[in-house]
Amino acid sequence: MNRIKEVLERQGRSQKWLASKIGRSNNSVNSYVQNRTQPSMELLYLIAETLEIDIKELIISNKKMA
């Protein structure tokens, strides 16, 4: 799972803006934001770079805390 939606909202940016910056369709970005599909690691790095954040901010760990 990813946190793209949260970061976009925090930065006041739209999905359409992100789609145009990373060269993907609005539908693709919407699928990433809604966690219906997951972008590749390469694309996550591009998204993080575009949003000027560390990629770790986009990733939600699946590990359970003990």
Backbone as a printed PyTorch tensor [residue, N CA C, xyz], in Angstrom:
tensor([[[  0.8400,  -1.1770,   0.0000],
         [  0.0000,   0.0000,   0.0000],
         [  0.8900,   1.2460,   0.0000]],

        [[  0.3170,   2.3240,  -0.4820],
         [  1.0920,   3.5680,  -0.5450],
         [  0.3010,   4.7270,   0.0470]],

        [[  0.9990,   5.8340,   0.2460],
         [  0.4200,   7.0300,   0.8600],
         [  0.3900,   8.2080,  -0.1140]],

        [[  0.3040,   7.9500,  -1.3910],
         [  0.3300,   9.0280,  -2.3840],
         [ -0.7980,  10.0200,  -2.1260]],

        [[ -1.9850,   9.5120,  -1.8430],
         [ -3.1430,  10.3860,  -1.6120],
         [ -2.8820,  11.3400,  -0.4560]],

        [[ -2.3630,  10.8130,   0.6510],
         [ -2.0980,  11.6430,   1.8290],
         [ -1.0850,  12.7390,   1.5200]],

        [[ -0.0350,  12.3830,   0.7910],
         [  1.0050,  13.3620,   0.4760],
         [  0.4570,  14.4350,  -0.4690]],

        [[ -0.3060,  14.0350,  -1.4760],
         [ -0.9020,  15.0150,  -2.3900],
         [ -1.7920,  15.9900,  -1.6250]],

        [[ -2.6340,  15.4590,  -0.7270],
         [ -3.5220,  16.3240,   0.0530],
         [ -2.7270,  17.2740,   0.9350]],

        [[ -1.6970,  16.7620,   1.5820],
         [ -0.8670,  17.5890,   2.4730],
         [ -0.1980,  18.7200,   1.7010]],

        [[  0.2120,  18.4260,   0.4600],
         [  0.8840,  19.4350,  -0.3570],
         [ -0.0840,  20.3060,  -1.1490]],

        [[ -1.3740,  19.9880,  -1.1150],
         [ -2.3660,  20.7630,  -1.8600],
         [ -2.2550,  20.5660,  -3.3630]],

        [[ -1.8250,  19.3810,  -3.7590],
         [ -1.6620,  19.0850,  -5.1880],
         [ -2.7340,  18.0950,  -5.6380]],

        [[ -3.0350,  18.1240,  -6.9230],
         [ -4.0760,  17.2480,  -7.4570],
         [ -3.4770,  16.0080,  -8.1260]],

        [[ -4.3150,  15.0080,  -8.2860],
         [ -3.9120,  13.8090,  -9.0170],
         [ -3.5790,  14.1660, -10.4660]],

        [[ -4.3520,  15.0790, -11.0260],
         [ -4.1190,  15.5160, -12.4010],
         [ -2.7340,  16.1530, -12.5410]],

        [[ -2.3410,  16.9680, -11.5670],
         [ -1.0180,  17.5900, -11.5700],
         [  0.0580,  16.5140, -11.5680]],

        [[ -0.0820,  15.5300, -10.6680],
         [  0.9060,  14.4630, -10.5800],
         [  0.9720,  13.6670, -11.8790]],

        [[ -0.1780,  13.3540, -12.4450],
         [ -0.2120,  12.5980, -13.7020],
         [  0.5690,  13.3150, -14.7910]],

        [[  0.3880,  14.6180, -14.8850],
         [  1.0880,  15.3720, -15.9360],
         [  2.5930,  15.4170, -15.6700]],

        [[  2.9920,  15.4810, -14.3990],
         [  4.4150,  15.5620, -14.0520],
         [  5.1500,  14.2410, -14.2830]],

        [[  4.4600,  13.1090, -14.0820],
         [  5.1320,  11.8140, -14.2170],
         [  4.8200,  11.1190, -15.5390]],

        [[  4.0320,  11.7660, -16.3890],
         [  3.7540,  11.2100, -17.7120],
         [  2.8510,   9.9870, -17.7050]],

        [[  1.9060,   9.9580, -16.7770],
         [  0.9430,   8.8640, -16.6980],
         [ -0.4560,   9.4300, -16.8730]],

        [[ -1.4090,   8.5560, -17.1850],
         [ -2.7900,   9.0080, -17.3560],
         [ -3.4160,   9.3140, -15.9980]],

        [[ -4.4620,  10.1190, -16.0320],
         [ -5.1990,  10.4230, -14.8080],
         [ -5.7540,   9.1430, -14.1900]],

        [[ -6.2190,   8.2100, -15.0380],
         [ -6.7710,   6.9460, -14.5450],
         [ -5.7130,   6.1280, -13.8220]],

        [[ -4.4930,   6.0960, -14.3570],
         [ -3.4110,   5.3480, -13.7010],
         [ -3.1060,   5.9280, -12.3360]],

        [[ -2.9610,   7.2420, -12.2760],
         [ -2.6530,   7.8860, -10.9930],
         [ -3.7940,   7.6740, -10.0100]],

        [[ -5.0280,   7.7340, -10.4650],
         [ -6.1650,   7.4860,  -9.5850],
         [ -6.1100,   6.0710,  -9.0200]],

        [[ -5.7100,   5.1070,  -9.8330],
         [ -5.5750,   3.7270,  -9.3560],
         [ -4.5050,   3.6090,  -8.2810]],

        [[ -3.4040,   4.3540,  -8.4420],
         [ -2.3500,   4.3490,  -7.4230],
         [ -2.8510,   5.0010,  -6.1420]],

        [[ -3.5150,   6.1360,  -6.2760],
         [ -3.9950,   6.8960,  -5.1190],
         [ -5.0230,   6.0850,  -4.3230]],

        [[ -5.8680,   5.3430,  -5.0240],
         [ -6.9020,   4.5450,  -4.3700],
         [ -6.3960,   3.1670,  -3.9370]],

        [[ -5.1110,   2.8900,  -4.1930],
         [ -4.4800,   1.6120,  -3.8520],
         [ -5.1440,   0.4150,  -4.5270]],

        [[ -5.7080,   0.6440,  -5.7150],
         [ -6.2320,  -0.4660,  -6.5160],
         [ -5.0870,  -1.1750,  -7.2250]],

        [[ -4.0970,  -0.4050,  -7.6520],
         [ -2.8670,  -0.9540,  -8.2290],
         [ -1.6920,  -0.2370,  -7.5810]],

        [[ -0.5520,  -0.8920,  -7.5940],
         [  0.6390,  -0.3070,  -6.9990],
         [  1.6470,   0.0320,  -8.0920]],

        [[  2.2180,   1.2260,  -8.0310],
         [  3.2460,   1.5950,  -9.0080],
         [  4.5180,   0.7830,  -8.7580]],

        [[  5.3040,   0.6260,  -9.7970],
         [  6.5830,  -0.0560,  -9.6600],
         [  7.4950,   0.7600,  -8.7450]],

        [[  8.5540,   0.1300,  -8.2560],
         [  9.5130,   0.8600,  -7.4130],
         [ 10.1180,   2.0200,  -8.1930]],

        [[ 10.4100,   1.8050,  -9.4580],
         [ 10.9650,   2.8700, -10.2960],
         [ 10.0170,   4.0600, -10.3420]],

        [[  8.7360,   3.7690, -10.5220],
         [  7.7450,   4.8430, -10.5810],
         [  7.5640,   5.4980,  -9.2090]],

        [[  7.6250,   4.7150,  -8.1400],
         [  7.5400,   5.3100,  -6.8000],
         [  8.6850,   6.2880,  -6.5700]],

        [[  9.8820,   5.9290,  -7.0310],
         [ 11.0160,   6.8590,  -6.9060],
         [ 10.7490,   8.1450,  -7.6830]],

        [[ 10.1810,   8.0210,  -8.8900],
         [  9.8570,   9.1960,  -9.6920],
         [  8.8040,  10.0580,  -8.9930]],

        [[  7.7910,   9.4210,  -8.4290],
         [  6.7470,  10.1530,  -7.7130],
         [  7.3440,  10.8800,  -6.5090]],

        [[  8.1850,  10.1890,  -5.7420],
         [  8.8160,  10.8100,  -4.5760],
         [  9.6720,  12.0010,  -4.9980]],

        [[ 10.4200,  11.8350,  -6.0700],
         [ 11.2540,  12.9290,  -6.5680],
         [ 10.3900,  14.1100,  -6.9970]],

        [[  9.2960,  13.8270,  -7.6920],
         [  8.3870,  14.8710,  -8.1550],
         [  7.7590,  15.6240,  -6.9860]],

        [[  7.4170,  14.8810,  -5.9370],
         [  6.8040,  15.4870,  -4.7540],
         [  7.8390,  16.0410,  -3.7770]],

        [[  9.1150,  15.8650,  -4.1130],
         [ 10.2310,  16.3480,  -3.2940],
         [ 10.1760,  15.8060,  -1.8700]],

        [[  9.9880,  14.4810,  -1.7720],
         [  9.9700,  13.8040,  -0.4780],
         [ 10.8210,  12.5450,  -0.5740]],

        [[ 11.1220,  11.9670,   0.5770],
         [ 11.8100,  10.6820,   0.6340],
         [ 10.8080,   9.5940,   0.2720]],

        [[ 11.2380,   8.6110,  -0.4890],
         [ 10.3320,   7.5360,  -0.9040],
         [  9.7030,   6.8380,   0.2940]],

        [[ 10.3730,   6.8200,   1.4350],
         [  9.8330,   6.1740,   2.6350],
         [  8.4980,   6.7820,   3.0600]],

        [[  8.2750,   8.0440,   2.7220],
         [  7.0000,   8.6890,   3.0620],
         [  5.8350,   8.1340,   2.2530]],

        [[  6.1310,   7.4590,   1.1380],
         [  5.0790,   6.9310,   0.2770],
         [  4.7020,   5.4900,   0.5840]],

        [[  5.5030,   4.8220,   1.3780],
         [  5.3280,   3.3870,   1.5810],
         [  4.7550,   3.0980,   2.9600]],

        [[  3.7640,   2.2090,   3.0020],
         [  3.1930,   1.7430,   4.2490],
         [  3.7060,   0.3280,   4.4730]],

        [[  4.3290,   0.1080,   5.5910],
         [  4.9050,  -1.1990,   5.9000],
         [  3.8080,  -2.2180,   6.1500]],

        [[  4.0510,  -3.4590,   5.7200],
         [  3.1230,  -4.5660,   5.9910],
         [  3.5050,  -5.2960,   7.2740]],

        [[  4.6410,  -4.9250,   7.8710],
         [  5.1040,  -5.5960,   9.0810],
         [  4.2280,  -5.2420,  10.2680]],

        [[  3.9960,  -6.2340,  11.1100],
         [  3.2560,  -6.0240,  12.3440],
         [  4.2380,  -5.5890,  13.4210]],

        [[  3.8490,  -4.6170,  14.1990],
         [  4.6820,  -4.1670,  15.3040],
         [  4.5010,  -5.1210,  16.4730]],

        [[  5.5990,  -5.5060,  17.1180],
         [  5.5270,  -6.4590,  18.2380],
         [  5.2430,  -5.7340,  19.5350]]])
